[in-house]
Amino acid sequence: MDMKRDYYEDVQLFSSGVVVFWFVLLMIGLALFPLFVKNYYVYMANYMVINIIVAVGLNLLVGYTGQISLGHSGFFAIGAYGTVVFMSEAHFPFLLALIAAGLAAALFGFLLGIPALRLEGPYLSIATLGFGLTITQVIGRANIFGGRQGLHTPELYIGPWHLNSDVDFYYLLIVITLILVLAGRNMVKTKVGRAFIAIRDADIAAETIGVNLTCYKTLAFAVSAFYAGIGGGLYAFVLRFIEPEMFGLMMSIIFLAMVVVGGLGSIFGAIAGACLLSWLDLELRNILSIPYVGQWLEALSKSYFSITGVSNIQFIIYGLIMVLIMLFEPLGIYGFWIRTKIYWRTWPF
Amino acid sequence: MLEFIQTLVSGIAVGSSYALMGLAMVLIYKTSEVVNFAQGEMALLTSFLTYMVLEYHGFPFYAAFPLALVFAAFLGFFLEFAVLRRAKEPNILGMIIITIGLEMILMGLVSWKFGADPKTMPFPLSPYDSVQLGSVFVSALEVLNFGVALAVMLILFVFLRYSKLGVAMKATQQNNMAARLMGIRTNRILMITWGISSVVGCLAGLLLSPMTMQPYMMWDPMLKGFAGAVMGGMTSLPGSVFGAYLIGIIENLFGLYVSIEFKSVVAFAVIVLVLCIRPSGLFARHYVKKV
C-alpha cells in the first residue's frame, strides 16, 4: 500500500496524474460504450451499475462498520416500491420520488439500527434477516403496492426528456452512480468514515475515545439503506415491472456475496464484486448456450443429473466462489489486486 | 376451546422439527461460534439421497434410514474437515459467508440432480394416518416427529453429561485453549460435533420429507429453528428447544386468531421484539465483552 504522508494526501481524489488519465479514459469509455454494442449489453451494464450502488452502500455497513446485514433486499424493495408509488400516486417527478424513496429506506434503516445497537453476530443476522422477510411479506399483501400481481412502472420523464430506452437510462444511471460512489468514497475519508472504521475494529475502544456508538451505528444503517433504496428505485425502471417475489432472501445473500467477493472495506472491491457477480448472474441464466462448456454440461446433466434443474448450476458456482474466496483470499478481488500490484512493483524481488 | 387445543397441538408438532434444526445449529455454534446456514441443506441432501436409494435402487426402509444417518454423520465430518477448518482468518462474518456458500452449493447440487418438481418420499407412515388423543386429532407423523425430538433431546442430554466424549465436547465449548492443554484434540472434537449436529438435522429433514419434498423444503424449518435458537439464547440447548416450540406455537396461534397470511413471518417479528428487550436471548446470560 502507498504510504500517506499527510491528511490532504489521504483525502485527495486522485493520487497522481496517471490516475487522472485512467479516470478520464474510463469516463470516455463509459460514455461511448452504448454507441458500439448491442442493446443487451447496455441492459447488462444497467444491471451491473445498480448492483454497484447497492454493493457500495452495503460495504459501508458490512466492510467499514462491521455490522452484518442479511436484510438488504428489504431496503431495496422499499426503494423500488417507494419510487413507483410516489410517482404514480403522489405524482412526484422521478428524481424527487427516487430521493424520497431513498430517504424512506434510510428511515427504516435507522429504525433497524436501533435494535442493532445491542446485537451482534448471529443475533444481528437473524434480526436483519427477519426484517427483510417481513418487508417482502407486508409489501406482497398491501393493495397500494399491487399485491402479488406486482406493479408496472410509469413512463419516465426527467424535465423535458422522455427516457424510454435502455441507452437513455444508462446515461442517467452512470451519472447517479458516479455521484453516489464518489460520495461513498469521500464519506469514508471523513470523520464519519473514520468513526465507522473505529467501530469495526474495536467498538469499546472507539466509545472510550469519544465516538458516539448510538449515533454512528444507526447512521451506518441509514446510509447503507439509502444506497440500497436508490438502487431499488432505479432497478424498478430497468425491469419496468416489480413484484414481491423478486426481493427474497436470496437477493440479500447475493448482495452480501458481492461485497465479500469484491473485498470487505474497499470501495473498489465493492464495485469489482458487483460487476463480477451480476455478469455471472446474467450469463449463467442460459448456461447451456455457452460454447463448449454448455454442450458438455448438457451431456453431463442428461447422464447423471436432470436437464430440468440445469439452471441451478448458477447457485453451485456462486457458492463455490464464496467459499473459495473466503478460504484463500479473505480480502476478495481487492486483495488479489493489492497483491499483484505489490508483486509487480517490487519485481524481481 | 377445542380449536385452541388443536392449534396448540399442531404448533407443538411443527415446533418439533424446528427444535431439531435449532438443536443442530446450537451444537455447532456452541463449539465453534459458526452460524451454520448450511444445516438445512445438509439435511436436504441426506433426505434426497435416501429418497433415491429407496425409490430407484429398491433399498428397504430398515437399511435406508440407518444408512442415511451414517451418511449424514460423514457429511458433517467432511464439511468441517475439508472446508471450515481451512478458513484462514476465521471471524463471524467470514464463517457466515462460508456456510451460506456451502448452502448454495448443496442446494444447487440437489436441485440439479432432482429438478424442482415435488416428490413423494416413500415412508412407513402415511401423513394422512391420524391418532386420536382425547378429543384432538393428531397425525401419526406428528406424533413420531415429537417422539423423535424428545428422544434426541434425552440422548443428547445423557450424552453430554455422562459420556467421555460429551464431557470433552463441553470442555471444548467452555475453553478451547484449556481443553487442548488437558490433552483433548479439539479439532477432532469439532469434527465430531459437526457429525452429530448433521445427524440431528438429518432426522428433522427425514421426518419432514413425507409431507413436502422439494429442494426448498428445508429453508423455512432451518430459519425458524435458527430463530428459535436465537430466542433461547443460541448457547443453551434447552433454551433453543424452548424457543423453537414457542415459535411453533406462536405461529399457529397467530395463524388461527389474527391473520393466516402473515403466519410465516410473525416468528421473525417476535424475534426482533425479544432481541430488543433481551439482546442475548431469553436463557443466555448477557454476553459481556472483556477488554
Interface residues (C-beta under 8 A of the other chain):
Chain A: V62 G66 I68 P115 R118 L119 E120 G121 P122 Y123 S125 I126 A127 L129 G130 F131 L133 T134 Q137 V138 R141 I204 A205 L249 I253 L256 A257 V260 L264 S301 Y304 F305 S306 T308 G309 V310 N312 I313 Q314 F315 I316 I317 Y318 G319 L320 I321 M322 V323 M326 L327 F328 P330
Chain B: Y29 E33 V35 V83 R86 A87 K88 E89 I92 L93 G94 I96 I97 I98 I100 G101 L102 E103 M104 I105 L106 M107 G108 L109 S111 W112 K113 F114 G115 A116 D117 P215 W219 L223 F226 A227 V230 M234 E261 F262 S264 V265 A267 F268 A269 I271 V272 L275 C276 P279 S280 G281 K289 V291
